[in-house]
Amino acid sequence: MDIRTGQGYDVHAMAEGLRMWLCGVEVKDSPVGFVAHSDGDVAIHALCDALLGALALGDIGHHFPDTDDKWKGVDSKILLREVTAMVRERGYEISNVDVTIALQAPKIGYLIQDMRQSLASVMGIEVSRVSVKATTTEKLGFVGRKEGCEVWASALVFSNLG
């Protein structure tokens, strides 16, 4: 059995008048959203990087460059679906993923189960294999000043092809 791990990290600035998406779920009560070429789902972007990293396939910017208008405003769930297909095309399955979202405000704890279900559905794995956690930075740094959000993700993939 071949077992591999990957980690991902992403950050996006926040601005008023934009929609906020995290793990494929809209944070409807947020007065701000993420500045980005796509829909700005910083959590999915970090998760894509973790999955790509597990198989040494580069990063999300390599596969979905922000210089390509094809990806302008794209729903990040489409990117995750594409990355999941890349994993499976190479004979691997996703064992589990873990996502940590650092965001001072708005509070998102009430959306965690919806986020887990969203990611599980897109990747075609059981929700019990998806962890999503939210934290603040205790008002420190750019996250604490409510200027942006940062996300760390890890993924474990495996193959029986040996």
N, C-alpha and C positions, 0 to 999 in steps of 0.2 A: 504494500500500500504506500502511496506517495501522499504525504501530508505537507501542506504549505500554509504559511501565514503571511498576511500583508497588513500594512497599516496605512491609513490615509489621514490627511489633515487638510482643512480648507477654512477660509475666512472670507467674509463679505461685509462690506460697509452697509449701514442702514440709512434710509432716507424716507422722508414723508411722501405720501402719495403713491407708494408701491405696495403690492400685495406681498405678504409674508408666507412662504411655503417652507415647511420642514418635514422631511421624511414623506413627502407626497401629500401632506395634509395642510390645508390652509389655516393659518392662525387668524381667524376672522376678526378678533377683537383687537388686533394690533394696528396702531396708527402709522406704523412704519413697515417697510419691507426691505428686501435686500437689493443692492445695486449689483447688476450682473448682466451678462450677454444673454443668458438663458432666463428661466424663471427665478434663478437665484437660490435654489434649494441647496443651501450650503451643506446640509446633512447628507443628502444623496450624493453630492459631489465628493465628499470625504469618503463615503462608502464605496463609490466607484473606484477611487484611487486605492483603497485597501484591497479590493478584489483584483484590480489590475496588477497591483504590486505583488500579490501572492504568486502570480504567474509570470512576473518580470515582463509585463506587457506595456510598460511606460505609465503615463498618467492620463487623466481625463482630457487635459489640454492637447495632448498628442492626437487622441482619437476624435475629439469634438472641439476643434479650435475656435476660439472666439473671433477669429478673423474670417470665419465661414458663415455667411448669412443663412445658410441652411439651419444653423443651430440658434439663430436669434429668436429669443422668446420661447424656446422649446420647453416643454414640460419635462422636467428632469427625470420623471419616471421612465420616459422613453430612453434616456441615456442609461439608466440602471438596467432596463430590459436588454438593451444592446450589450452591455458589459456582462450581464448574466449569460447571454447567448455565447459570448466569447469564451467564458469559463467552460461552458458545457461543450462547445465545439472542440475544445482541447482535451476532452475526456474527464473533466473534473466536475465535482458537485460541491455545493456550498454546505459546509457542516453547520457553521454558526457565524453570526456577526454581532458586533457590539459597537454602539454609537454613543458618544458623550457630547452633548450640546452645552456650550457655555454661553449663556444669554442672561443679561441682567434683568431685562424687561422686554416684552411682557412675560408673565409667568406662563409656562406651557405644560406643567405637570399634569393637568387634567386631559391633555391630548396624547399622553404617552401610549396608552393602549391602542388608540387609533393609528398612531405612527408605526407601532410594531406591526399591526395588521396590514397597513399599507405596504410596508417594505416586504413583509412575508409574501403577500399576494403578488407583487411585482417579480420577486425572485423565484416564486414557486416553491417555497419551503414552509415548514410549519412555523407558526408564530412563536412557539416555544424555543425556536432557534434564533430569535431576534431579540436583542437587548437594546433598549433606548433609555438613556438617562439624561437628566437635565440638571444643570448646576449654574450658579452665579460665580462671579469672581470677587464677591464681597466688596463691590464698588471700586475695584482696582483696575487700572489699565483701560484700554479702549473699550473692552466689553463692559467694564464697570461704569464707564462714562456713557454707556448706551450708544456708542458710535458704530458698533458692529457685533458680529457673532463669530465664534470659532467652534469648530467641531473636529473631534478625533474619532476615527473609526478603525476597527480591526476586523479581520475576516480570517476564517480557517476554511480551506478547501482541501478536498481529498480526491484521489483517483485510485481505483483498483487495478489500473492498467500496469502499474508497477514501474 
